[in-house]
Amino acid sequence: MVTAIILMNVERSKINETAEKLAETEGISEVYSVSGNYDLVAIVRVRANEDLSELVTNHLLKISAILKTETMLAFKAFSRHDLDTMFSIGL
């Protein structure tokens, strides 16, 4: 499983609308509105790098309110929860 964190700058008047669109997108497990240099943070969990590429270059590109993104790949999870087990149900 590939996990990525996508930081986004979004048109101010469309933050909530954009967050809702993102939350409905396959592969995006969570969307947070945040303070600081970015407006939204999306947590992506997909099977392969190709799926991440498809999501970023095709799906996010179609949301015109997204002004800028920065995508970070997660190498290893450090958690008290077994995330792989939680998100492998139904895959």
N, C-alpha and C positions, 0 to 999 in steps of 0.2 A: 504494500500500500504506500502511496505517495501522499505526504502531507505537505501543504504549502500554506503560507500566510500571505495574504495580499492586502497591502496598505493602499488606500485610495483617497485621492482628492476628488471631491464631487461638487457640482454646482450647489451652492448653499440652500437654495430654495427647493432642491430636489433630493435632499439627503434621505428623508423617510421613504419616499417613493422608490428611490434607487435601492435602499436596503431591502425593501419588500420584494423587488424584482430579483435581487441577488439571492435572498433566502429561498425563493422558489426554484432556483437553478440547480439542476442535478450536479452533484459533486461538491456543492457548497453546503457544509454542515452547520455553520453558524455565521452570523453577521453581527458585528458590534458597532454602534456609534461611539466614537471616542473623542477625548480631548487631545489637544496637542497639534502636531504638524499635519495630521491626517484626519479625515472625516469619518471614514468607515474602515473596518478591518474584517476581512472575510477569511474564515478557516476552510480550507479545501482538503478533502480526502477523496482521492481517486485511485484506481487500480494501477495506472501506469503513467509515465511521463507524457506519453502521447495524449492521454486523456486531459492532463493538465494543459498541455499545449493547445488542444482544441478549445478548452474552456476559456483560456486567456485570450487567444488570438481570434476566436470566432464569436463566442458568446458575449464576453465583456466588451468587445469592440463595438457591438451593436447598441450598447447603452450609452447614448450620447451625453448624458449628465456626468459620466465618469471622465474627469479631466486628465488624471495622471494616476498611474499605478506603480507600485514597487512590489515585486513578488520575491518571497524568500522561501527556499526549500528547507524543510525540517530534516535534519540528519538523524536525530535520536530523541525520543520522548523520555522525559524524567517525570514520572507521575506515580502517585499512590494507586491510581486506577489503571486497569489493564485496557488501554484504549483499543488495541487491536481486536480484542475479544468483543468489546462493546460495539465496534463499527463493522465487524465482519458478519454480523447477523444478516442473513438474506443475500449475501454476496456470492 
